[in-house]
Amino acid sequence: CAPSSKDEQTAENEETSIFRHQPLVTHMYTADPSAHVFEGKIYIYPSHDIETGATSDDMGGHFDMKDYHVFSMDEPGAAVKDHGPVLKLEDIPWASRQLWAPDAAHKEGKYYLYFPAKDQDDIFRIGVAVADNPAGPFKAQPNPIKGSYSMDPAVFQDDDGSNYLYFGGIWGGQLQWFEDGELVAGRKGPTDGIPAPDQAALMPKVAKLTADMLEMAEKPKDALIVDEQGNPILSGDNQRRFFEGAWVHKYNEQYYLSYSTGDTHNIAYAIGDNPYGPFVHKGNVLLPVQGWTNHHSIVEFEGKWYLFYHDTELSGETHLRNIKMAELQYNPDGTIQTINPMK
Ligand code: FUB
């Protein structure tokens, strides 16, 4: 099923009810939705999946995206507007290929798109592009963020206005090739640098952003994910360990770090009392979806909370995904009610 080439699209059909896990966008393939409320609307910053014939492998070579579109909706369940391409690979001076999962942030009238791409040496770095409004277009900075590596950036803005960049992902995301922020020579394969099963897992990274939002203000630290006893989640604990797609939100003064467990396909979450963690693993936000990848964001709109995610309903192909949303519910103790996308 090939999407039509319409640039502007409206999800006018009642069938797109968010509570029925319907695709939000059907005229093109979209994935990795990062949702934010800007100017009173929901803006979604997804990956734009395309078919290029790139070979499928354990390093994600088949995710060969070349631009980003921005989408918006006035409220949950309303028409979804495609604002068109807002940043293209050819306009990013340092990037060579693979525009993977982005995120966006707002500060003092400017909007910032954070995105991963491979550099000229085929190593993932994280870039930032700037716009005057949430729908872009975005202009890329000439170089990636200094000291950045790996992928799946997500920016959390705390109530005091501080912004924190979370990033990282193993296997195709190359996090396992780095130690203390440096690429380790000789690491090339998907499992090179993955800790032994009885060792602590690799963790997502976190760093405060500079006041101008363009660089990291500090060396990235581990956002430690621990079990209820305070022990780091182990590398062999595939149901709970971090793989990719970190996202942080705040609910009732607690910090929720949610992430994909990759080869076990959960969106797990852990709770901490500050943006750096440690975060105590609590359970799953979302069970496996159709397709290999599971990637999400969580946003509050007018007092209700929503999960944005993707699956492969429209194509049946792991690299050609479609974004969806569903309402999220909390229990009185702050835990999240797990969503089963198959129901
Ligand atoms: O879209 C490419 C990659 O697939 C993302 O960066 C990962 O999180 C996974 O969803």
Residues whose N, C-alpha, C, O or C-beta is under 5 A from the ligand:
A	BS01	FUB	D32 S47 F63 W100 A101 D152 E244 G245 T293 H295
